Amino acid sequence: MKPRVLMPMRAIALLRVTFACLLAAVTLTAGVQDLAEIRERGVLRHLGVPYARFVVDSNEGLDVEIMQRFAKHIGVRYEFVQSGWYSIFQDLIGQNIEYKPVIRAFGSRAIRGDVIGSGLTVLPGRDNIVDFSTPTFPTAVWLMARSASVVQPITPSGNLAADIKATKAKLKQGTTFVIDNTCLDPALYDLEGKGYTLKRFTREINLNDIVPAVFKQESEMTLLDVPDIIVALEKWPGQIKVIGPISGEQRMAAAFRKTSPALRQAFNEFLAELQRDGTYMELVRKYYRSAPRYLPEYFRELGMANAR
């Protein structure tokens, strides 16, 4: 009978550390959740915030219908996961987000979804924490006011830079709603420290509430992106007016974890086919019929500028 050999405490400690590292590696791998893992799980979790007509509810909206079709395309069930503008990136990547002085991720939290599709604008710094798809929709930021406001629209000059300068001058005529860490962040458009009266709109960052707040005269004007202005012009005809542009044309896109390259590639290929076969433009006509008129550059690139 061989004598029993006792392991030194140092060896036991080393084994424990090794096991912990292996467990962490397994956990990290399990958190990748790329295309193969999503297909195995059998469901695509779409993160969205009710906003304009990109997300109306769990079954209606431009981005909702695109993601429903994408889930079917990759052979899984669709699931809508409602989030908020404060938490949507965290819900995607499973980390906390710090925005100032630069966007960075830290710590850990639960992952609640696999893709963001919610009229999300591609902004500087956001690509530090997510990977964007090819553009899904055009946008821009304009200055808007009530029709009864004393602030009058600029006279378009045909030169975008000159029109933006003229529009910014109008900011001196009253308070203007802005929202930090979104496409309406004044820092993106060099509006801070210029003597303008900027008013932070912080009501749970529900962009659907910002126009009604202007109607209540909580602010004379507001920055607003064009898709939301299109909705507002149709919802409140004759009650609002566009003062002028604050930005040039921007792009919206779906957002993916940096650990989901195969899912992102599959979506890009799916979106290209959706645009080729005419389905994409059918959805645009359903939710944003006048978008090609207001934002022609993107649709012209797709060969759809004259679509009706």
C-alpha positions in Angstrom: 0.0 0.0 0.0 1.5 3.3 -1.0 1.7 6.0 1.6 -0.7 8.9 1.2 1.0 12.1 0.1 -0.3 15.3 1.5 -0.2 18.4 -0.8 1.5 21.5 0.5 -0.7 24.4 1.3 1.1 26.5 -1.4 0.1 23.9 -4.0 -3.5 23.9 -2.9 -3.6 27.7 -3.1 -2.2 27.5 -6.6 -4.8 25.0 -7.7 -7.6 27.3 -6.3 -6.2 30.3 -8.2 -6.0 28.2 -11.4 -9.6 27.0 -11.0 -10.8 30.5 -10.4 -9.1 31.7 -13.6 -10.6 28.8 -15.6 -14.0 29.6 -14.2 -13.6 33.3 -15.2 -12.6 32.3 -18.7 -15.6 30.1 -19.1 -17.9 32.9 -17.8 -16.3 35.4 -20.2 -16.8 33.0 -23.1 -20.4 32.4 -22.1 -20.9 36.1 -22.1 -19.8 36.5 -25.8 -23.4 35.7 -27.1 -22.5 36.0 -30.7 -24.6 34.7 -33.6 -24.0 31.0 -32.8 -24.9 31.4 -29.2 -28.1 33.3 -30.1 -29.1 30.7 -32.5 -28.5 28.0 -29.9 -30.6 30.0 -27.4 -33.3 30.4 -30.0 -34.2 34.1 -29.4 -32.9 37.5 -30.5 -33.4 40.2 -27.8 -34.0 43.6 -29.3 -33.3 46.5 -27.0 -35.4 49.6 -27.7 -36.8 52.8 -26.2 -40.3 54.0 -27.3 -39.3 56.9 -29.5 -40.8 58.6 -32.6 -41.8 55.8 -34.9 -38.7 53.7 -34.6 -40.2 52.0 -31.5 -43.9 52.6 -31.0 -44.4 49.5 -28.8 -43.3 45.9 -28.7 -44.9 45.1 -32.1 -44.8 48.4 -34.0 -42.2 50.7 -35.3 -39.6 50.9 -38.1 -36.8 49.4 -36.0 -39.2 46.9 -34.4 -40.3 45.5 -37.8 -36.7 45.4 -39.1 -35.6 43.4 -36.1 -38.6 41.1 -36.3 -37.6 40.3 -39.9 -33.9 39.9 -38.9 -34.8 37.4 -36.1 -36.8 35.4 -38.7 -33.9 35.6 -41.1 -31.4 34.0 -38.6 -34.0 31.4 -37.6 -34.8 32.5 -34.0 -37.7 34.0 -32.1 -38.0 37.8 -31.7 -38.2 39.3 -28.2 -38.5 43.1 -27.5 -36.8 44.3 -24.4 -37.7 47.8 -23.3 -34.9 49.9 -22.0 -34.2 53.6 -21.4 -31.8 56.2 -22.8 -29.8 56.2 -19.5 -29.4 52.4 -19.6 -29.6 51.1 -23.1 -25.9 50.7 -23.7 -25.4 49.1 -20.3 -28.1 46.6 -21.1 -26.4 45.7 -24.3 -22.7 45.3 -23.2 -23.2 44.3 -19.5 -21.1 47.1 -18.1 -21.6 50.5 -16.6 -21.0 53.6 -18.8 -19.2 56.8 -17.9 -19.7 59.7 -20.5 -17.4 62.4 -19.3 -14.6 63.3 -20.1 -14.8 60.5 -22.7 -17.2 57.5 -23.1 -15.8 54.4 -21.3 -17.2 51.2 -19.9 -16.4 49.8 -16.5 -17.6 47.2 -14.0 -20.2 44.6 -14.8 -23.9 44.2 -14.8 -26.5 41.9 -16.4 -26.8 41.7 -20.2 -30.4 42.2 -21.2 -30.3 42.3 -25.0 -28.4 41.4 -28.1 -28.9 44.5 -30.4 -30.0 48.1 -30.0 -32.5 49.3 -32.6 -34.1 52.5 -31.5 -33.4 55.4 -33.8 -29.8 55.4 -32.4 -27.6 58.1 -33.9 -23.9 57.3 -34.6 -22.1 59.9 -32.5 -18.4 60.5 -31.7 -17.2 58.2 -28.9 -20.1 55.7 -29.0 -17.9 53.4 -31.1 -15.6 53.1 -28.1 -18.2 50.9 -26.5 -20.3 49.3 -29.3 -19.9 48.4 -33.0 -22.5 50.0 -35.3 -24.1 48.4 -38.3 -24.2 50.0 -41.7 -26.6 53.0 -41.5 -30.3 52.2 -41.1 -31.8 55.7 -41.4 -30.7 59.3 -41.9 -31.1 62.1 -39.4 -30.0 65.6 -38.5 -30.6 68.0 -35.6 -32.7 71.1 -36.2 -34.0 73.9 -34.0 -37.7 73.9 -33.4 -40.2 76.2 -31.7 -44.0 76.7 -31.3 -45.7 78.4 -34.3 -46.6 81.3 -31.9 -43.0 81.8 -30.8 -41.4 85.2 -31.5 -38.4 83.4 -32.9 -38.6 83.3 -36.7 -37.2 80.7 -39.1 -34.0 81.6 -40.9 -34.0 82.4 -44.6 -32.2 79.4 -46.3 -29.1 80.5 -48.2 -28.3 77.3 -50.0 -25.1 77.0 -47.9 -25.4 74.6 -44.9 -22.6 76.2 -42.9 -24.1 79.6 -43.3 -27.5 78.3 -42.4 -26.2 76.6 -39.2 -24.5 79.8 -38.2 -27.7 81.8 -38.7 -29.7 79.2 -36.8 -27.3 79.3 -33.8 -27.8 83.1 -33.7 -31.5 82.5 -33.0 -30.6 80.7 -29.8 -30.0 84.1 -28.2 -33.7 84.8 -28.4 -34.9 82.4 -25.7 -34.3 79.2 -23.7 -33.6 76.0 -25.6 -34.0 72.4 -24.4 -31.0 70.2 -24.8 -30.2 66.7 -23.5 -26.7 65.6 -22.5 -25.2 62.4 -23.8 -27.7 62.1 -26.7 -27.8 63.5 -30.3 -29.2 66.7 -28.6 -26.1 67.2 -26.5 -25.0 70.9 -27.0 -21.3 69.9 -26.7 -21.6 68.2 -30.1 -22.5 71.4 -31.8 -20.2 73.9 -30.0 -23.1 75.5 -28.1 -21.6 75.5 -24.6 -20.2 78.8 -23.3 -21.5 80.9 -26.1 -24.0 82.9 -24.0 -27.0 80.8 -25.1 -29.7 79.9 -22.4 -29.6 76.1 -22.6 -32.1 74.2 -20.5 -31.4 70.5 -19.7 -34.4 68.3 -20.4 -34.0 65.6 -17.8 -37.5 64.2 -17.5 -36.4 60.5 -17.7 -35.0 61.5 -21.1 -38.3 60.6 -22.8 -37.9 62.4 -26.2 -41.6 61.9 -26.9 -42.3 64.5 -24.1 -40.1 67.2 -25.3 -42.5 68.8 -27.9 -45.4 68.9 -25.4 -43.1 70.6 -22.9 -42.4 73.3 -25.5 -46.1 73.7 -26.0 -46.4 74.3 -22.3 -43.8 77.1 -22.7 -41.3 75.4 -20.4 -38.8 76.4 -23.1 -39.0 78.7 -26.1 -37.2 76.3 -28.4 -35.7 72.8 -28.5 -33.1 70.9 -30.4 -34.7 67.9 -32.0 -33.7 65.4 -34.6 -35.4 65.3 -37.9 -37.3 62.0 -37.6 -39.0 63.3 -34.4 -39.7 66.6 -36.1 -41.4 64.7 -39.0 -43.6 63.0 -36.5 -44.4 66.3 -34.7 -45.3 68.1 -37.9 -47.8 65.4 -38.7 -49.1 65.0 -35.2 -49.5 68.8 -34.5 -50.0 70.4 -37.9 -49.6 74.2 -37.9 -48.5 74.2 -34.2 -44.7 74.0 -34.6 -42.1 75.5 -36.9 -38.5 74.7 -37.9 -36.1 77.5 -37.2 -33.2 76.0 -39.0 -30.4 73.4 -39.0 -28.0 72.9 -36.1 -26.1 70.0 -37.8 -25.5 68.5 -41.2 -27.0 65.1 -42.1 -26.1 62.3 -39.6 -26.8 58.6 -39.7 -28.6 56.1 -37.4 -27.7 52.5 -37.0 -28.2 49.3 -35.0 -25.6 48.8 -32.2 -23.9 45.5 -31.3 -21.5 44.3 -28.6 -17.9 44.3 -29.8 -18.0 40.5 -29.0 -20.7 40.0 -31.6 -19.0 40.5 -34.9 -20.8 37.6 -36.6 -24.2 38.9 -35.6 -23.4 42.4 -36.8 -22.2 41.0 -40.2 -25.4 38.9 -40.5 -27.4 42.0 -39.9 -25.5 44.1 -42.4 -26.1 41.4 -45.1 -29.7 41.2 -44.1 -30.2 45.0 -44.3 -28.6 45.2 -47.7 -31.0 42.5 -49.0 -33.9 44.3 -47.4 -32.9 47.5 -49.3 -32.4 45.6 -52.6 -35.8 43.8 -52.6 -37.8 47.0 -51.8 -38.9 45.9 -48.3 -36.9 48.6 -46.6 -38.5 51.4 -48.6 -42.0 49.9 -47.9 -41.3 50.3 -44.2 -40.0 53.8 -44.7 -43.2 54.8 -46.5 -45.2 53.2 -43.7 -43.5 55.1 -40.8 -41.6 58.1 -42.4 -43.1 58.8 -45.8 -41.7 62.3 -46.1 -38.2 61.4 -45.0 -36.7 61.3 -48.5 -37.8 64.9 -49.0 -36.3 66.2 -45.7 -33.2 64.0 -45.8 -32.4 63.2 -49.5 -28.7 62.4 -49.3 -29.1 59.0 -47.7 -31.9 57.9 -49.9 -30.0 59.2 -53.0 -27.1 57.0 -52.0 -29.5 54.1 -52.0 -31.0 55.1 -55.3 -34.3 55.9 -53.6 -34.3 59.7 -53.4 -37.4 59.9 -55.6 -39.3 57.2 -53.8 -42.9 58.0 -52.9 
